[in-house]
Amino acid sequence: MPVKSKAKVLTAYDVKTIRSILGLTKLELAKRCGVTIELIRRIEVGIANLTEDVEKQVIKAFGLTNNQLNKMLEITDEIQAILNDNGDGHNN
């Protein structure tokens, strides 16, 4: 029986980037998730951990299908790789 691969866990960078792409403010995302703006801010800067429950709320708040979310995560990974590239084709 094939093993289902675990979905990628959202990173702070993913949350901030996807939120920005979707045109949501931190306050709008916080309201949609039922959490404080301070928690969203702390998650996005990496101070607070994104719990499984809050991650589910964030994904729901983004309003994306699983396919759309997976494509967005691929894009955020590519953006991060580009930003980490030091110009010689090797990541730092």
C-alpha positions in Angstrom: 0.0 0.0 0.0 1.5 3.4 -1.0 2.4 5.7 1.8 0.8 9.2 1.7 3.4 11.9 1.9 2.8 14.4 4.6 1.8 17.8 3.4 4.4 20.4 3.7 4.2 22.4 6.9 3.8 26.1 6.4 6.8 28.1 7.3 6.8 31.7 8.6 8.0 32.8 5.1 5.1 30.9 3.4 2.5 32.6 5.6 3.9 36.0 5.0 4.4 35.6 1.3 1.1 33.9 0.6 -0.7 36.5 2.7 1.0 39.3 0.8 0.3 37.7 -2.6 -3.4 37.4 -1.7 -3.5 41.0 -0.6 -4.4 40.3 3.0 -3.3 42.4 5.9 -2.1 40.8 9.1 -5.3 42.1 10.7 -7.5 40.6 8.0 -5.7 37.2 8.3 -5.9 37.3 12.1 -9.7 38.0 12.0 -10.2 35.2 9.5 -8.2 32.8 11.7 -9.8 34.0 15.0 -6.4 34.9 16.5 -4.7 38.1 17.4 -2.8 40.2 15.0 0.1 39.9 17.4 0.2 36.1 16.9 0.2 36.5 13.1 3.1 39.0 13.5 5.0 36.7 15.8 4.5 33.7 13.4 5.6 35.7 10.4 8.9 36.8 12.0 9.5 33.3 13.4 9.1 34.1 17.1 6.0 32.0 17.6 5.5 28.5 16.3 2.7 27.8 13.9 0.7 25.1 15.7 -1.2 22.5 13.7 -4.6 24.1 14.7 -3.5 27.6 13.7 -1.9 26.3 10.5 -5.3 24.7 9.5 -7.0 28.0 10.3 -4.5 29.9 8.2 -4.9 27.6 5.3 -8.7 27.9 5.5 -8.4 31.7 5.8 -6.3 31.8 2.5 -9.4 30.3 0.8 -7.3 28.2 -1.6 -7.9 24.8 -2.9 -5.3 22.1 -2.0 -3.9 22.3 -5.6 -3.7 26.1 -5.4 -2.0 25.9 -2.0 0.5 23.4 -3.2 1.4 25.6 -6.2 1.8 28.6 -4.0 4.1 26.6 -1.7 6.2 25.6 -4.7 6.4 29.2 -5.7 7.5 30.4 -2.2 10.1 27.7 -2.2 11.4 28.9 -5.6 11.4 32.5 -4.4 13.4 31.6 -1.3 15.9 29.6 -3.3 16.4 32.6 -5.6 16.9 34.9 -2.6 19.4 32.4 -1.1 21.4 32.1 -4.4 24.7 34.0 -4.0 25.0 34.5 -7.7 27.3 31.6 -8.6 24.6 29.0 -8.8 25.2 27.7 -5.3 23.0 28.4 -2.3 24.6 29.9 0.8 
